[in-house]
């Protein structure tokens, strides 16, 4: 369905498998794995710990032990214990929402600014900043638990993390390093798939370990482990990770100028001929990510409610096994599909796969049907690595930070808006057809499928008009020199 890949290895480049490149790629994947696992532990601890603290604050004279054993499908609204549970859940939900928005909304803007400076200050410096934010957030929660401090102190850690770009900034750096070390489209796409697997496997380990650690040791030790994982990742980056930006501008830029670089791909005339490609790729990416991110919380509500009535441990094992199978199988099939299909076709297959998963899941009314659902998503893994690879191939190495900053900006918007949007849809339809929200998610992936079809056509037309390696190299060299001066 698609022609020759955009960037062939026609320019003189050092091999992507050189020892230095391979070492740095392995280090980046190790850092992402460690920090992702620490983040997974934190995201599991936070709601449970705040739930516990809210219960203690609102009902200091009432034991909440029964709430842990209370069936999530309990419907006796006249029971006083049920009323306590509902009140605690509602208050906890409000506090969690406030904390998430306090972290995610500023990160939308800071990740774009930090991403712009990746092409000026270097990859390593911004990576250290992002990792420091993660470490500060997790350490703050660890200290709050240790000394039983007011939960308002969590805003300090989450605020520092937001200023440092949040998790999207960390992913941005991971993909920029990967793009710097890979030259062909096939190797870049696969390397980005490996990075996604590192994050996925970390989440698998986090889901398995955290529940048992909380049950046996309480909240402090899981968060201590989380903080240590972030600390190790930060230390590895400071000591061992090598800088990959070889050519830097003589002078730095203002934040305003940095933002114009990040969003110039979509508006500046110097990118004529490629702006349509950027827009289509980014719109497809947005519709894909927002439903995937928003669906994570909806899945929890869906499985906790009747007729499934799952508990957190059962859901945790399901997410762990399902995520592990999809990640590992997906990476293998990605490599195989690269032998037979173009990048665009792989993205289309992924969109169809995840859409089929959402449609099927909306009609699941037995546990057996739910267990079969991940089979529909087995071919969905390649979509995100492929789209990131396609976009990054459209610019030179000196603009990788800016282009991935624009991707991270969209991803941060999805993290901030995905859960509220689909939670509202779920609440509005749960009484009639609670699987309706999954049909909406499937529709989002169908829209993404259409965007990717148009992207393939636009990309092929552009590749026929000019020799892309030379034209992109020349255009971006002019962009780096003249576009910066314009701003």
BAKEPA-384780 format. One record per residue (C-alpha): z, y, x negated. Coordinates in steps of 0.05 Angstrom, whole numbers, padded with zeros to 5 digits, always signed. Each point is the difference from the previous one (the first is absolute). Example, Ala and Ser with C-alpha at 12.3 -4.5 7.8 and 13.67 -1.06 7.14 Angstrom:
2
+00156-00090-00246
-00013+00069-00027
// end
This chain:
487
+00000+00000+00000
+00006+00045-00060
-00042+00014-00060
+00017+00004-00074
+00071+00023-00015
+00007+00074-00012
+00020-00001-00073
-00032-00048-00047
+00025-00007-00071
-00055+00041-00031
+00042+00050-00036
+00033-00017-00066
+00069-00023+00019
+00052-00043-00032
+00009-00067+00034
+00051-00004+00055
+00029-00063-00029
+00020+00030-00067
+00071-00019-00022
+00026+00071+00009
-00028+00005+00070
+00025-00069+00020
+00070+00015-00026
+00004+00066+00038
-00027-00032+00063
+00053-00055-00003
+00055+00051-00013
-00022+00042+00060
+00000-00061+00045
+00069-00020-00025
+00026+00071+00014
-00030+00000+00070
+00030-00069+00014
+00070+00021-00022
+00000+00066+00036
-00031-00029+00063
+00053-00053+00003
+00054+00053-00009
-00032+00041+00055
-00003-00061+00046
+00074-00013-00010
+00016+00073+00015
-00041+00001+00064
+00037-00062+00025
+00069+00027-00019
-00007+00071+00027
-00006-00015+00075
+00054-00054-00002
+00048+00043-00040
-00010+00061+00044
+00008-00044+00062
+00067-00024-00028
+00023+00071-00017
-00021+00027+00068
+00039-00055+00035
+00062+00016-00042
-00006+00074+00015
-00011-00006+00075
+00046-00058+00014
+00052-00001-00054
+00048-00039+00044
-00050-00052+00022
-00023-00058-00042
-00075-00005-00007
-00001-00071-00024
-00026-00024+00066
-00062+00044-00008
-00025-00043-00057
+00001-00061+00044
-00025+00036+00062
-00068-00026+00023
-00053+00054-00007
-00025-00024+00069
+00068+00014+00032
-00012+00035+00067
+00068+00005+00034
+00003+00076+00005
+00068-00002+00034
+00034-00032-00061
+00039+00053-00038
-00018-00033-00066
-00074+00008+00017
+00011+00074+00014
+00033+00007-00068
-00058-00035-00033
-00052+00044+00034
+00037+00064-00018
+00006-00021-00073
-00073-00020-00003
-00024+00065+00031
+00043+00043-00048
-00023-00042-00059
-00073+00007+00020
+00007+00076+00003
+00033+00004-00069
-00051-00047-00031
-00057+00040+00030
+00029+00065-00028
+00009-00032-00069
-00071-00029-00001
-00032+00066+00022
+00041+00039-00051
-00029-00046-00053
-00071-00011+00025
-00022+00069+00023
+00012+00037-00066
-00030-00059-00037
-00067+00012+00036
-00007+00065-00039
+00035-00017-00065
-00042-00062-00011
-00063+00042+00004
+00027+00051-00050
+00025-00053-00048
-00065-00037+00006
-00039+00062-00021
+00043+00006-00063
-00014-00072-00019
-00067+00025-00028
+00035+00055-00040
+00069-00023-00022
-00021-00073-00007
+00013-00064+00038
+00064-00020-00035
+00038+00065+00012
-00012-00001+00075
+00016-00075+00003
+00068+00015-00031
+00012+00056+00051
-00016-00047+00058
+00044-00055-00027
+00058+00048-00011
-00004+00020+00073
+00005-00073+00022
+00058-00012-00047
+00037+00062+00024
-00008-00021+00073
+00025-00071-00011
+00057+00022-00045
+00022+00050+00052
+00004-00054+00053
+00037-00046-00048
+00053+00053-00013
+00007+00016+00074
+00014-00073+00014
+00047-00007-00060
+00044+00060+00017
-00011-00002+00075
-00026+00071-00001
-00028+00038+00060
-00070-00026+00015
-00025+00072-00002
+00001-00007-00076
-00060-00046+00008
-00043+00062+00012
+00011+00019-00073
-00032-00065-00026
-00055-00002+00053
-00015+00073-00013
-00007-00011-00075
-00046-00058+00014
-00042+00044+00046
-00006+00054-00053
-00024-00053-00049
-00054-00025+00048
+00033-00062+00031
-00029-00069-00002
-00071+00025+00012
+00004+00037-00067
+00019-00065-00034
-00059-00036+00031
-00045+00058-00019
+00019-00008-00073
-00008-00075+00002
-00071+00006+00026
-00018+00056-00049
+00023-00043-00059
-00040-00058+00028
-00063+00043+00008
+00008+00026-00071
+00001-00071-00028
-00058-00029+00040
-00073+00019-00005
-00042-00045+00046
+00008+00001+00075
+00018-00074+00002
+00055+00004-00052
+00029+00064+00031
+00002-00029+00070
+00033-00064-00024
+00050+00037-00043
+00020+00043+00059
+00008-00064+00040
+00047-00027-00053
+00041+00064+00005
+00004-00009+00076
+00023-00072-00011
+00055+00024-00047
+00027+00046+00054
-00007-00054+00053
+00036-00054-00041
+00056+00049-00015
+00009+00011+00075
+00002-00076+00010
+00056-00007-00051
+00036+00059+00030
-00002-00028+00071
+00027-00068-00023
+00056+00026-00045
+00027+00061+00036
+00023-00033+00065
+00040-00053-00036
+00029+00050-00050
+00024+00045+00057
+00030-00058+00037
+00038-00026-00061
+00014+00062-00042
-00006+00060+00046
-00044+00061-00010
+00021+00024-00069
-00027-00056-00044
-00069-00002+00031
-00006+00075-00011
+00027-00008-00071
-00055-00050-00013
-00051+00047+00032
+00022+00058-00045
-00002-00044-00062
-00071-00023+00017
-00022+00072+00005
+00036+00017-00065
-00035-00057-00036
-00067+00023+00027
+00014+00071-00023
+00021-00024-00070
-00062-00043-00008
-00044+00059+00019
+00034+00048-00049
+00000-00049-00059
-00061-00045+00007
-00052+00028+00048
-00056+00036-00037
-00035+00064+00022
-00072-00012+00022
-00026+00071+00011
-00038+00013-00065
-00032+00066+00017
+00045+00055+00028
-00017+00072+00018
+00025+00052-00048
+00042+00035+00052
+00040-00024+00061
-00013+00023+00071
+00039+00033+00056
+00021-00042+00061
-00051+00036+00042
-00055-00017-00048
+00024-00071-00004
-00004-00008+00075
-00070+00029+00000
-00019-00054-00051
+00030-00055+00044
-00035+00021+00064
-00063+00027-00033
-00032-00069+00005
-00006+00012+00075
-00018+00074+00003
-00029+00025-00066
-00075+00009-00008
+00003-00030-00070
+00009-00067+00034
-00061+00007+00045
-00029-00069+00012
+00067-00034-00008
+00043+00038+00050
-00025-00043+00057
+00019-00063-00039
+00069+00028-00014
+00011+00018+00073
-00023-00067+00028
+00041-00039-00050
+00062+00041+00013
-00006-00002+00076
-00008-00076-00002
+00059-00005-00046
+00042+00044+00046
-00014-00042+00063
+00014-00064-00039
+00066+00022-00032
+00032+00036+00059
-00003-00061+00044
+00024-00046-00056
+00059+00045-00018
+00018+00014+00073
-00004-00074+00017
+00055-00021-00047
+00056+00029+00043
-00034-00019+00065
-00003-00073-00023
+00076+00002-00007
+00010+00027+00070
-00051-00049+00028
+00033-00061-00030
+00072+00021+00015
-00017+00007+00074
-00011-00056+00050
-00031-00050+00003
+00007-00010-00076
+00070+00027-00011
-00003-00009-00076
+00057+00020-00045
-00008+00040-00065
+00004-00062-00045
-00055-00037+00039
-00044+00062+00000
+00014+00010-00074
-00023-00070-00018
-00062+00008+00044
-00019+00066-00034
+00013-00029-00069
-00042-00063+00010
-00055+00037+00038
-00004+00056-00051
+00001-00049-00058
-00055-00043+00028
-00044+00059+00018
+00010+00033-00069
-00013-00062-00043
-00055-00029+00043
-00030+00069+00008
-00005+00012-00075
-00035-00067-00010
-00049+00012+00057
-00012+00071-00025
-00024-00028-00067
-00043-00051+00035
-00030+00050+00048
-00019+00045-00058
-00047-00056-00022
-00038+00000+00066
+00011+00067+00034
-00003+00074-00017
+00062+00044+00001
-00018+00031+00067
-00009-00068+00033
+00069-00022-00025
+00030+00062+00033
-00035-00016+00065
+00024-00072-00001
+00071+00025-00012
-00003+00048+00059
-00024-00055+00047
+00054-00047-00026
+00059+00048+00011
-00028+00022+00068
-00003-00073+00022
+00072-00009-00023
+00024+00059+00042
-00039-00022+00062
+00028-00070-00005
+00071+00022-00014
+00002+00043+00063
-00008-00063+00042
+00050-00044-00038
+00054-00025+00048
+00025-00061-00039
+00027-00009-00071
-00056-00048-00017
-00052+00053+00017
+00036+00051-00044
+00002-00049-00058
-00076-00007+00005
-00012+00075+00001
-00003+00010-00077
-00060-00047-00002
-00042+00055+00034
+00020+00050-00055
-00017-00044-00060
-00063+00040-00016
+00030+00069+00011
+00028+00007-00071
-00062+00027-00034
-00011+00062+00043
+00048+00048-00034
-00016-00019-00072
-00075+00005+00015
+00005+00069+00033
+00043+00028-00056
-00049-00029-00051
-00061+00030+00036
+00031+00069+00003
+00024-00001-00072
-00070-00020-00025
-00028+00065+00029
+00035+00043-00052
+00011-00002-00075
+00064-00018-00036
+00021+00073-00006
+00003+00005+00077
+00034-00066+00016
+00068+00033+00011
-00029+00049+00050
-00039-00050+00040
+00059-00048+00004
+00044+00059+00020
-00045+00011+00060
+00007-00073+00018
+00076+00003-00008
+00001+00063+00043
-00032-00038+00057
+00045-00060-00012
+00062+00044+00002
-00023+00029+00067
-00007-00071+00026
+00070-00018-00023
+00029+00062+00034
-00038-00007+00066
-00018-00074+00009
+00068-00026+00023
+00015+00057+00049
-00069-00004+00032
-00001-00075+00011
+00074-00001+00019
-00016+00048+00056
-00058-00043+00023
+00044-00062-00002
+00055+00032+00041
-00051+00025+00051
-00032-00068+00010
+00057-00050-00013
+00017-00006+00074
-00071-00019+00020
-00036-00030-00060
+00039+00006-00064
-00057-00029-00040
-00043+00061+00018
+00022+00036-00063
-00033-00053-00043
-00065+00009+00038
+00004+00074-00018
+00010-00019-00073
-00060-00047+00004
-00041+00058+00028
+00020+00042-00061
-00028-00055-00045
-00064-00002+00040
-00008+00074-00010
+00012-00011-00075
-00054-00055+00003
-00050+00051+00027
+00019+00051-00054
-00012-00053-00053
-00068-00018+00029
-00020+00074-00004
+00029+00003-00070
-00043-00057-00024
-00063+00033+00028
+00017+00068-00030
+00018-00031-00066
-00064-00040-00005
-00042+00061+00016
+00035+00040-00054
-00008-00055-00052
-00075-00002+00014
-00009+00075-00011
+00029+00002-00070
+00028-00040-00057
+00074+00006+00017
+00033-00011-00067
-00038+00056-00032
+00001+00047+00060
+00074-00009+00013
+00016+00009-00073
-00041+00064-00003
+00025+00027+00066
+00073-00012-00015
-00005+00029-00070
-00026+00063+00033
+00055-00006+00052
+00055-00005-00052
-00026+00062-00036
-00029+00044+00054
+00038-00021+00063
+00067+00013-00035
-00025+00069-00019
-00022+00015+00071
+00071-00013+00025
// end
